């Protein structure tokens, strides 16, 4: 047992010494034939560096476009164009979908209007606005939402669009009067009640004259117009029916831009007429697929050409070292060790070329981002590449370099010793 351990340990030590010796011989041979090494490095760098730049451009442009789509809530909106009947169960089912970020009921279009006026300055013309229901998590009102919509005391809280606030000459923290009119039993009626302006929505979020209101307020104004008594508005009228409530429409936003086409198809299958910006999303996705195809074709041609060039160069260099390889074989160097000499030289070239390519890409990326600054939405960079992409590219480069040396390694072990030692 002890003898076997000593033999095994001796064998392991020999393997380590052999490995060190092979590494030294590989490096020595590489430095001796440094011109060939430089050619290998330049050939690989000439293929890899442009591919890194091309990949970064593809990802930078597409990512910037997709981020721009995702930043605008209008691109996530599924707008209902018709009127139907949607009950609470339907809204609960839609809210439970993983591709729906926000959904809230809407009343009939004709019942969702309101006249606003300044209670202190009657010289300012009154304004008819569209009432749009909102709730917690409304993408349009992000950063400008009602504080806890639906909570006690928020029934008459609203958010005005910038256009409506400008025409009414009002600001957040102020109040306006709402005038609601109806005709009941042939006689015109009206009710006036105050509304508190919580915030004003910027024009890039909503360009029309709109007041974002709680669903409770929208329900009550519709009930008033239908002739029912509405205690919250101080209006008399008929008793409300006890039937389950249904809504004519909805406001709905997808969770991600990729969900918009899927939701559109769902509503088409349900014969619900909607309008989306799915065509813009699909156009960006189509651009990404096309750019990927172009990148794959160019990468295949570049890598194939570089691999062929390096393969021929390594084989030529190995053939020049025929005498040295024969001497190594003659003094007892194993065949497996001989095959490692071309592979090791290829690995050195691949690793060096990968590092040089990353450096070239970094410089090119700085120049491109500086040259095209401001051409993409927001502050997006025209080039974008992750550390994972760089790591994969470097590993693939070394792998291609090693594959390029396979032919030289096979030739190195098949050549006869006497042929290598024969005088030329």
Secondary structure as GFF3:
##gff-version 3
##sequence-region A 1 424
A	DSSP	alpha_helix	2	32	.	.	.	ID=ss1
A	DSSP	alpha_helix	34	71	.	.	.	ID=ss2
A	DSSP	three_ten_helix	73	76	.	.	.	ID=ss3
A	DSSP	beta_strand	77	80	.	.	.	ID=ss4
A	DSSP	beta_strand	86	87	.	.	.	ID=ss5
A	DSSP	alpha_helix	88	95	.	.	.	ID=ss6
A	DSSP	beta_strand	100	106	.	.	.	ID=ss7
A	DSSP	three_ten_helix	109	111	.	.	.	ID=ss8
A	DSSP	beta_strand	113	117	.	.	.	ID=ss9
A	DSSP	beta_strand	127	134	.	.	.	ID=ss10
A	DSSP	beta_strand	157	161	.	.	.	ID=ss11
A	DSSP	alpha_helix	162	168	.	.	.	ID=ss12
A	DSSP	beta_strand	175	184	.	.	.	ID=ss13
A	DSSP	beta_strand	187	201	.	.	.	ID=ss14
A	DSSP	beta_strand	210	214	.	.	.	ID=ss15
A	DSSP	alpha_helix	215	225	.	.	.	ID=ss16
A	DSSP	three_ten_helix	231	233	.	.	.	ID=ss17
A	DSSP	beta_strand	246	247	.	.	.	ID=ss18
A	DSSP	beta_strand	249	254	.	.	.	ID=ss19
A	DSSP	alpha_helix	257	269	.	.	.	ID=ss20
A	DSSP	beta_strand	274	275	.	.	.	ID=ss21
A	DSSP	alpha_helix	278	320	.	.	.	ID=ss22
A	DSSP	alpha_helix	322	330	.	.	.	ID=ss23
A	DSSP	alpha_helix	335	371	.	.	.	ID=ss24
A	DSSP	alpha_helix	387	404	.	.	.	ID=ss25
A	DSSP	alpha_helix	406	414	.	.	.	ID=ss26
A	DSSP	alpha_helix	417	421	.	.	.	ID=ss27
###
